[in-house]
Amino acid sequence: MSTNAPSSERHHVVVIGSGFGGLFATQALKNADVDITLVAKTTQHLFQPLLYQVATGILSEGEIAPSTREVLNRQDNATVVLSEVTRIDLEARTVTAKLLDRHHYLSYDSLIVAAGAGQSYFGNDHFAEFAPGMKSIDDALELRGRIFGSFELAEVADDPTERQRLMTFVVVGAGPTGVEMAGQIAELSHRTLRHDFRRIDTRDTRVILLDFAPTVLGAFGDHLGGKAADKLRDIGVELQLGSKVVNVDATGIEVEDSDGTHRRIDSVCKVWAAGVQASPLGKMLADQSGAGVDRAGRVMVNPDLTLPGHPEVFVVGDMMALDKLPGVAQVAIQGGRYAAKAIKARLAGQPVSEPFHYHDKGSMATISRFSAVASIGKIRLSGFIAWVMWLAVHLVYIIGFKSRITTLLHWAVSFVGRGRSERTMTQQQVFARMALQHLGDDFQPSLERPTKPDTTTLTGREHL
């Protein structure tokens, strides 16, 4: 086990997670008299709200996931460590992290936990094999392969039933991510790909948006939710609301309607955009501090975002439960900055002036090109104006001048024209995660040459 610690005696802040909360907290401490170690299990800062555009071929993953090291390369008091945190010891004030088969030991004076959340399948984790979520670059690339691959397979299918199954896409979850994903698959099939195939007409594609809730975009209110539903229908999305998923397999999805009727939708490509579950680190923190957790595994924090009994530990973003705040980027950004401000105040011998107060800057969701909905305070907008606002806001929060320019160019190609420049797909992107799952929990990847070849780990079928 190696030890990673700053060489100086300055106050050491460990930040877990390179998402909005972790990165903005680190940047807010740039001029503070502290040493910062940011530890994350990925090498990039992921702009998660645009993952669906990677999955549908509009943007490349690099445009929404800049390198964390590049973002922080001019911040001398920040060190980036690639590892997954496996344990936090609140009494010893230590963090244990793992990279492949190597462990790292970090001590801290202040800790900011911003490890985010993953997809929740509501106790049915086996659904993930057949209906990937939308929480990581791996998810987006796998879905890109599944979406474009479905059309390729349909092109060579001779059986009409098989062809229809391949050209039926089901998106589970009618929140912003589900609405945006369904809208883009509809745009892709009805507009972008309509001239690209010879044996199939992509306009025959079925795109189904399914949710147990009775409305689309329920958090936006009935007016905007109704506007979104009307637009989705206009572009060819079938809305199946009040329907609960009871099973998912390779070729379809089984649902139970509100009247108790069970039915099956034949579909090869399914997308799961319903529900989130906080990082398992949340329960670890709760067990040690006595804090409660909500149904999504988020930690119930104090009004100043600290753990009960541990004022040196801040929990921000999707991992914290406070005042029913939503799991959106702005909550994480403002929480990260608040934690950094509190640390600087303490080091200066000053009290933190007030509890964390979230400033709601509004919510937006795009439905299709030139159409979106926006809720900002008492203002409710839909259509083209809301779409322009959505473009502007998302451009502002994409990190890096180069990323903003290339994103704008790709949007112009996709929204004004019909092209999608990111349509590359490989079998490896689609099946690599399943191959790793078949290796089992005993598989421990290492960069070191094994002393003795292990021929028993894989069976012949698992050599892909």
N, C-alpha and C positions, 0 to 999 in steps of 0.2 A: 504494500500500500504506500503510495506516494503522498507527500504533504505539499499542498499548495497554499502558501501564505505570503502576504506582502513582506518585503524586506525591511520596511521602516516600522516605526512604532506608532504610526498614525492609526486613527480609528478605522477599523476594517468593516466595510459593508459588503455583505454577500447578497447578490440578487439572483433569484432562481427564476429563469424564464426569460426569453428574448422577444416576447410578444409586446403588445402596446404598453402594458403596465411595467414590465421589466425594463424595456428599452428607454421609455420616457423617464422613468425614475433614475436610471443611470445617467442620462443626459442632463437631468436637472441637478445632479451632483457634480457636474464638470468642474466648477470652480471652488468646490468645497475642500476643506483640509482633511480629506479622507482617501483611503485606498479602496477601490471597488473591484470585486471579482464577480463577473456575470457568468453564471453557469447555466447552460441550456443543452438540451439533447439534439438540437439542430444547429446548423451553422448560419442560419439566416433569420431575419426578422420577417415574419409572414404577415402580409396584409390580407387577413382571412376573408374579409367581405368580398374580395374579387376572385376567390378560388373557382367559383362557377364559370368565370370567363376563361380560366385555364382549361377547365374540363370541356368546354365547348369550342375551343380552338381560336378564341379571340386574342388572348394574351399568352406570352410565354411565362413560365414559372419565375424566371429571373426578374421580370418586371414587377412582380408583386412580392418578391422575396429577396431583397438585397442582402448581401453578406453582412452579418453583424460586425465582423472585424473591420470591414470597409467603412461602415457607418461610424464606428467608434475609433478609427485609426488615428485621429488627431486629439483624442481625449487621453492624455498621458496618465491620468489616475485610474483608468479602467483597464482591467485585464479580462479577456474572454477565455473561458474554459469549455470545451466541448465534452460534455458528459451528461448522463442522466442521473438525477438525484434519487437515491434509493433509501436514504434515511436522514432524518433530522433529529438531533438530540437537544432538546430545549435546555435541559439542566447543564449539560456540558458546553452548550453553545457551539455545536459542531454540525457540519453537513458532510455526509458521505455520498460520493458520486461515483458512477461507473462508466467507463468507456471500453467497449468490448470486454476483455477479461481483466482490465486494469481498474483499480479503485483509487479514488482521490479523497483526501481528507482536508476539509476546510474549516477553520475556526472563524468566528465572527464576533463583532461587537454589536452590530445591528444587522438584521436580516429582513429582506423584502421578498416575500413569496408571491410570485406571479406566474405560476406554472400553468394557468389556463384550464381549459376543459376539453374533454373529448366527446365523441358522439355517444348518446344514450339510446339503447335499444330496449329500454324498459324491462330488463331482465331476460331478454332474448338475444344474447350476444351472438348466437349462431346465425342470426339474420345477416350479420356483417359480411359473411362470405359471398352472399348473393345480392346484397344491396349495400354497397359501400357508402360511407358517410361523406361529409364535406368539411373535414377539419384539418387536413394536412396536404402538402404537396403530393405525397404518395396517393392520397385519396383522389385528388384531381387528375393526376396522370393515369391512374387506373380507370377512372370514369371516362376520360378522353378515349382511351383504347376501347372501352366497352361500347361507348356511343358510336364512334365512327366504325368500329369493327362490326357492329350490328348491321349497318347499312351494307358493308362489304359482304357479309355472309348472306344477307337477303338478296343481293345481286346474283349470287350463284345458286340460290335455293330453287329447287324445282317444285317442291311441295307448297301450294298456296297457303296451307295452314302454318307451315314452318315460317314462311316468308312474313305472314302477318304477325306471328309471335315475335319475330326479330324486329319488326317495325312498330312495335307497341312499347312505349316507354312509360314507366310509372314513377312518379316522384311522390314520395311520402313526406307530408309536412307542408302546410299551407302558410307558413310564416315567410319572412322576407327571403331566406335562402331558397326555400322550395318554390316560391313564386318566380324568383329570378331564374332559377334553373329550368323550370317548366317553360317559361317564356322564351329562353334562349334555345332550347331543344326545338320548340315550335318554329322559331325563326330559322334555325339551321335546316330543318327538314322542308319547310314550306317555301323558303326563299334562297338560302345559300346553295343547297345541294340539288336543286330541282333540275339542273341541266347536266349534272355530272355522271349520271348513271344511264344505262341503256335498257336494262331489263326491268327495272323498277321505277315507279314514279314516287319520289320521296314525299310528294304532297299527300299520299295515301297514309302517311304515318299517323298513328294515334299517340297523343301525349296526354296522359292522365295525371291530374293533380289530386291526391287523395289525402284526406285528413279526418280524424275523429271529431274535430271541432266543427261547428255548424257554419262557420264563416271563414273567408279568406282574410289574412292579415288582421286578425282579431284585435291586436294591440293598437291598430291605427284607427279604430272606430268603425261604425257601420257605414258612414258616408264614403270614406276612402276605401274601405274593404269592398263595398259594392262597386265602386269605380274600377278597382283592380279586377274584380270578378268579371265585370262586363268586358274589359279589355282582353282578358285571358280567353274568354269565349270567342271574341272577335278574331283572334289570331289562331284559333283552332285547338285550344286546350280544353279538355273535358274535365269538369270539376265534379268530383265524387266526394261530397262532404258528409259528415256524420257516419263515416265508415272506419272501422277499426281493423288493423292488420292482425291476423291471428297466426299466419305462417308464411314463410318465404322459402322458396327452393330455386333450383337453377332455371326452371322454365316458367315460373309464375309466382303469383302472390295470392294468398287466400284472405278474404276480408269478411267481416261481419257487419252488416248494415244496422241502422238504429232500430229496425223492427225485428232483429234477431236472425235475419236471413243470412245464410252463408253462401258465398259464391267465390269463383276463382277467375282471376285475370291472367291470361297467358301472356307472359312477357319475359324476355331474356334479360333486358337491361332495366334494372331498378335502381333508384337513387334514394337514399335515406337522408332526409333533412328535418327529422323530427326529434327534438329532445337533446339535451346536453347533460353531461355528467362531469363534475369537477374532478381535477386531478386527485389520485389516491393520496397524495401528500396532505390533502385537507383532513382526512380522517386521522392520519398520523398526528397532525398538529392538535386536533380536537381531543384525541385520546390522552395526550400528554398534558394538555392545559385545562381540560375540563370544559372546553367550549362546546357548544352544540353544533350540529350540522343539519342542514335542511334536506329535503327529499333529493335534491340534485348533488348532495355531497359538499355543498359550500359551507365554509366555516362562519359561524356567527361571531362577528368581531365587535370590539368596542366602537363607540362613535368616532374614535381617532384612528380606526382601522388596525388597532393592535390586538394581540391575543390577550384574553383574560390572564392576569398575573405575569404577563411577559411584555412589558412596554417596549422592549427592544426588537420585537418581532411584528412586522406589518404584513397583512394579507390583503392583496389588491386584485382587482379585475374579476374574472370569472370564478375565482376561488372564494370570494367573500360574500357573505350574506348580511346585508344591512339595509333596512328601510325598503325592502322589496325592490332594490335597484336592479335594472335589467342587465343582462350580460352582453353589453355592447362596448364598442371600442372606446367611446368617450368616458365611460365609467372607469375603464382601466387606465386610460391616459391621465385623467384627473386624479385618480387614486395614487398612481405612481408619483406624480408630481407632488401631491400632498405629503406622501411618506418622505420624499426627499427634503421637502421644506421642514418637516418636523425634525428630521435628523440634524439638519443644519441649525435649527433653532436650539436644540438641546446642546449641541457642541458649543454654541455661543452663550450658554447659560440662560437662555430665554425660554419661557413657557410657550407651548403651542397655543396660539391665540384662540382658536375655536375648533369645534369638531369638524369632521369632513362634511362638506356640503356639495352635493352634486348639482352642477349647472346643466340642465337639460338643453342641449342644442338642437333637439329634434330628431326625427327618424325619417328615413327615406328608403324606398325600394323601387328598383327599376323593373318594368314588366316586359317591355320590348323596346326596340329602337324608337326614339322620339316619345316614349311614354313611361311615366313614373308616377309615384305618389309621394308626397312629402307632408309631414306633420311637424310644424315648428311653432311651439307655444299654442296660441289659439288659431294660428293660420293653417288652413288645409288646402293643399294644392294638388292638382293632378294634371296629367297630359304633358305637353311639350315643355312648359315652363318648369315643372317639377323635374323633368328629365335633364334640362340644362343645369339646374341647381345640383342635381345628383352628380353630373359630370364634374362640375367645379369643385364640390366638396371632396370627392374621391381623388381628384388630381392633387389637391392641397396636401392630403395625408399620405400620398405615395412618397416614399423617401427617395431623394436623389433627383437632381435635375435631369440626368440622362434618362432615368426611368420614366419621368413625367413626359418627356418629349416622345420617347418610343411608344409609350402607352397611348398618347394622344394620336400618333400616327396610325397605330393599329386600330384604334376606335374609328378613325376616319375611314380606313379601308373597310371595316366591318359594318359600320352603321350607315355610311353614305353609299358605299358600294356593296358588293355581295361577298367579297373575299374573306377568308379566314386564314391567316398566315401560319397558324400553329395547329396543323392537322396531323402532324407526325404521330404515329402510334406503333408500339412494338408489343409482341407477345410477352416480353419480359416485364413491361410495365403492368400488364393485366394480371399476370400469374405469379410474379415474384413473391408477393406477400403470402399467397397461399402455399407456395413452395417452402417458405420459411416456417409457416405454421406446421407443415408436415414434418419438418425436422424435429419438432418437439421441444419441450422445455429443457431437455438435457443438452441441447446444442449450444455451445459457447463459442461464438466467432472470435478469432484471434488473428493478428497480423504476423504472428511468429510461426516459423516452420515447425510443424509437429515433430516430435522425436520419433514417433512411430505412426505409420499410416493407420487411420481408423476406417476400416471397411464395413463396420457394422452399423454405422449411424443411419445410412440411407438404404432403402430398398431400391430395386431396379426401377420401379415406377416413379420414384421421387427424383431420379436423375433427369432433370428437364433440359 
